[in-house]
Amino acid sequence: MFKVKPKCTSCGKDIHGGEVVYVEMRYPEYAGMTEIKRYLENEGKIYCQECHSKK
């Protein structure tokens, strides 16, 4: 299986474990258990701390 590394939506910087990130997403309409990393990659826009502070 291919591993896709998360990147900042704005600048394209690679996101590493333990790094502070901000995610823009809609609140889910359904309830249940899911893998959080995969959910955030599929349903949200990830921004690094530097790009978020520029906004």
VOMI-182296 format. One record per residue (C-alpha): residue in one letter; z, y, x. Coordinates in Angstrom, 3 decimals. Layout:
! VOMI-182296
   aa         c3         c2         c1
    A          Z          Y          X
...
***
This chain:
! VOMI-182296
   aa         c3         c2         c1
    M      0.000      0.000      0.000
    F     -0.815      3.499      1.250
    K      2.048      5.880      1.868
    V      1.274      9.429      0.803
    K      3.478     11.946      2.577
    P      4.629     14.811      0.361
    K      3.263     18.228      1.278
    C      4.072     21.770      0.212
    T      1.688     22.821     -2.559
    S      1.389     26.329     -1.126
    C      1.086     25.947      2.665
    G      0.390     22.207      3.092
    K      3.400     21.609      5.394
    D      4.632     17.998      5.569
    I      7.961     17.474      3.799
    H     10.480     15.321      5.704
    G     13.615     13.499      4.547
    G     16.676     15.707      4.178
    E     14.626     18.910      3.968
    V     15.392     21.432      1.215
    V     12.512     21.608     -1.288
    Y     11.883     23.208     -4.666
    V     10.014     21.440     -7.445
    E      8.259     23.135    -10.351
    M      7.950     20.763    -13.307
    R      8.423     20.398    -17.042
    Y     11.535     18.717    -18.388
    P     10.612     15.099    -19.270
    E     10.161     14.191    -22.940
    Y     11.242     10.596    -22.443
    A     14.355      8.909    -21.113
    G     14.578      5.985    -18.755
    M     14.955      4.925    -15.174
    T     12.342      5.817    -12.603
    E     11.868      6.168     -8.865
    I     12.706      9.843     -8.343
    K     10.492     10.472     -5.286
    R      7.420      9.039     -7.003
    Y      8.186     10.918    -10.229
    L      8.471     14.254     -8.416
    E      5.207     13.667     -6.530
    N      3.336     12.766     -9.728
    E      4.847     15.243    -12.195
    G      5.808     18.283    -10.116
    K      4.605     20.832     -7.606
    I      6.664     20.657     -4.405
    Y      7.331     23.843     -2.407
    C      9.036     24.107      0.987
    Q     11.963     26.470      1.387
    E      9.888     29.092      3.226
    C      7.194     29.298      0.523
    H      9.775     29.399     -2.263
    S     11.600     32.324     -0.647
    K      8.285     34.263     -0.409
    K      7.868     34.172     -4.209
***
